[in-house]
Amino acid sequence: MARHSERKRRRREAASFETLTAERMATTGHAVARATDGRVVLVRGAIVGERFEARWTRLRTAAQGELVKVLQASPMRRRPDCEYVDRCGGCDWMHIHDEAQLRLQQQSLEQLCQRAGLHPLPEVVAHRCGPPLRYRQRARISLRVNNGKVQLGYHRWRAHQLVNVSDCLVLAPALTQAFAGLRRALRGAAGEGEAALSLGTGGRVVVALR
């Protein structure tokens, strides 16, 4: 018990609150900033060029930050259409306008090539392979059934907590329409698991439960 309390105390001491400025975007969609001690901080929900308040936790090589308040917003910022985006850990680029997403992802790729020592840089041509929403034809979702209540969705970012969703804007409509059928089918079950959904031949939804 004493060792457990000591670990909790150390985790609390490791948390820092600071005003940061995002220097660039990582390929994950997180903004890269530097704390006053020089440590690299990855902040979910921030955009390159923005100034913001963040709460961050030290890790071995970098640090993970939680966006608290945007002080100077980027013109690339938008209000996401998804009602779950602040809780769900699935989409890390949705707070950025579509064309800006493409441009920032291209820049991230070019920076990776530079760090890998690729000189001269290969030409990177960015183009969309589909619409920004309703394009995914496969998904893996988490399930939990307790006392007849069915929860279905994705986990919070860096947490085991399940975010219960009724829709997912990046999935093909047929996949999200299958959510209701899954809830009905699992109502008498109990426990936790996963469901792999995919769009099969002729638009049929294929579901594999684990």
C-alpha positions in Angstrom: 0.0 0.0 0.0 2.9 2.4 0.9 4.6 1.7 -2.4 1.3 2.3 -4.3 0.9 5.7 -2.5 4.4 6.6 -3.3 3.9 5.9 -7.0 0.7 8.0 -7.0 2.6 10.9 -5.3 5.4 10.7 -7.9 2.8 10.8 -10.8 1.2 13.9 -9.2 4.7 15.6 -8.9 5.5 14.8 -12.5 2.4 16.8 -13.9 3.2 20.3 -15.0 1.1 23.2 -16.2 2.6 25.6 -18.6 1.9 28.0 -21.5 3.4 26.5 -24.7 3.7 27.3 -28.4 3.4 24.6 -31.0 6.5 24.4 -33.3 5.3 21.7 -35.7 2.9 18.8 -36.1 3.8 15.2 -35.5 2.6 12.5 -37.9 0.2 11.4 -35.2 -1.7 14.7 -35.4 -0.3 16.0 -32.1 1.4 19.3 -31.9 5.1 19.4 -30.9 6.1 22.0 -28.4 9.0 22.6 -26.0 8.6 23.2 -22.3 10.8 25.7 -20.4 13.2 22.9 -19.4 13.7 22.0 -23.1 11.7 18.9 -23.0 9.6 17.9 -26.1 5.9 17.9 -25.3 3.3 16.3 -27.6 -0.1 18.0 -27.2 -3.3 16.5 -28.6 -5.7 19.0 -30.0 -3.2 21.8 -30.6 -2.0 23.1 -34.0 1.4 24.4 -35.2 1.8 28.1 -34.5 -0.8 28.2 -31.7 -0.1 29.4 -28.2 -2.0 27.5 -25.5 -2.1 26.3 -21.9 -1.4 22.7 -21.4 -1.0 20.2 -18.6 1.7 17.7 -19.4 3.3 14.6 -17.8 6.9 13.6 -18.1 7.8 10.4 -19.9 11.2 8.9 -20.6 11.9 10.6 -24.0 9.2 13.2 -24.5 6.1 14.2 -22.6 2.4 13.9 -23.3 0.3 17.1 -22.9 -3.4 17.7 -22.5 -4.7 20.9 -24.1 -6.4 23.1 -21.4 -7.0 26.4 -23.2 -6.1 27.9 -26.6 -4.8 31.5 -26.1 -3.9 32.2 -29.8 -5.8 30.1 -32.3 -4.6 29.1 -35.7 -6.7 30.0 -38.8 -6.5 26.3 -39.6 -8.6 25.5 -36.5 -12.3 24.5 -36.9 -15.1 23.2 -34.8 -15.2 19.4 -35.5 -18.5 17.9 -36.6 -18.1 15.0 -34.3 -19.8 15.3 -30.9 -17.4 12.8 -29.4 -14.1 14.2 -30.6 -13.1 15.7 -27.2 -13.6 12.4 -25.4 -12.9 9.7 -28.1 -9.3 8.8 -28.8 -9.9 7.9 -32.4 -9.4 11.1 -34.6 -6.5 13.4 -33.9 -6.8 15.7 -37.0 -10.5 16.5 -37.0 -10.0 20.0 -35.4 -8.0 21.1 -38.5 -9.6 22.1 -41.8 -9.4 19.4 -44.4 -7.0 21.1 -46.8 -4.7 22.2 -44.0 -4.7 18.6 -42.7 -3.3 17.5 -46.1 -0.7 20.2 -46.1 0.5 19.5 -42.6 0.7 15.8 -43.2 2.8 16.4 -46.2 5.1 18.7 -44.2 5.4 16.0 -41.5 6.4 13.4 -44.1 9.1 15.8 -45.6 10.5 16.4 -42.1 10.7 12.6 -41.5 12.6 12.2 -44.8 15.0 15.0 -43.8 15.7 13.4 -40.4 16.3 10.1 -42.2 19.0 11.7 -44.3 17.2 11.6 -47.6 18.9 14.2 -49.8 17.7 15.5 -52.1 14.2 15.0 -50.8 11.9 13.0 -53.1 9.0 14.9 -54.5 5.9 14.5 -52.2 2.6 14.9 -54.0 -0.3 15.0 -51.7 -3.8 14.0 -52.8 -6.9 12.7 -51.2 -7.9 9.1 -51.8 -11.5 9.8 -50.8 -13.9 12.1 -49.0 -12.9 13.4 -45.5 -15.8 11.7 -43.8 -17.6 8.4 -44.2 -14.7 6.8 -45.9 -13.6 3.9 -43.6 -14.9 0.5 -44.6 -13.4 -1.3 -41.6 -13.4 -0.7 -37.9 -12.6 -2.3 -34.6 -14.8 -1.2 -31.7 -14.9 -2.0 -28.1 -17.9 -3.5 -26.3 -19.0 -3.7 -22.7 -22.3 -5.2 -21.4 -23.3 -4.7 -17.8 -26.8 -5.3 -16.3 -28.4 -5.3 -19.7 -26.7 -2.0 -20.7 -24.7 -2.2 -23.9 -21.8 0.2 -24.4 -20.2 0.3 -27.8 -17.5 2.6 -29.1 -13.9 3.6 -28.7 -11.6 4.2 -25.7 -10.6 7.6 -24.4 -7.2 8.9 -25.4 -4.6 7.2 -23.1 -7.3 5.6 -21.0 -9.2 2.4 -20.7 -12.6 4.2 -20.3 -15.0 3.4 -23.0 -16.7 6.2 -24.9 -20.2 5.1 -25.8 -21.1 6.3 -29.3 -24.2 6.1 -31.5 -22.4 7.2 -34.7 -18.9 7.6 -36.1 -18.4 10.2 -38.8 -15.4 8.5 -40.4 -17.2 5.1 -40.9 -19.2 4.2 -44.0 -23.0 4.7 -43.2 -23.7 1.0 -43.3 -21.2 0.3 -40.6 -22.7 2.8 -38.1 -26.2 1.6 -39.0 -25.0 -1.8 -37.7 -24.4 -0.4 -34.2 -28.1 -0.6 -33.4 -28.3 -4.2 -34.4 -25.2 -5.0 -32.3 -26.8 -3.4 -29.3 -29.9 -5.5 -29.7 -28.0 -8.7 -30.2 -25.8 -8.2 -27.1 -28.5 -7.1 -24.7 -28.6 -10.4 -22.9 -24.8 -10.9 -22.7 -22.3 -9.8 -20.1 -18.7 -8.8 -20.1 -16.3 -7.0 -22.4 -15.0 -7.7 -25.9 -14.4 -6.3 -29.4 -16.2 -6.3 -32.7 -14.5 -6.1 -36.0 -16.8 -4.5 -38.6 -16.1 -4.5 -42.4 -18.0 -3.7 -45.5 -18.3 -6.8 -47.6 -19.4 -7.6 -51.2 -22.6 -5.9 -52.2 -22.4 -3.5 -49.2 -23.1 -6.2 -46.6 -21.7 -5.6 -43.2 -19.6 -8.4 -41.8 -19.2 -8.5 -38.0 -16.7 -10.7 -36.0 -17.0 -10.7 -32.2 -14.2 -11.5 -29.9 
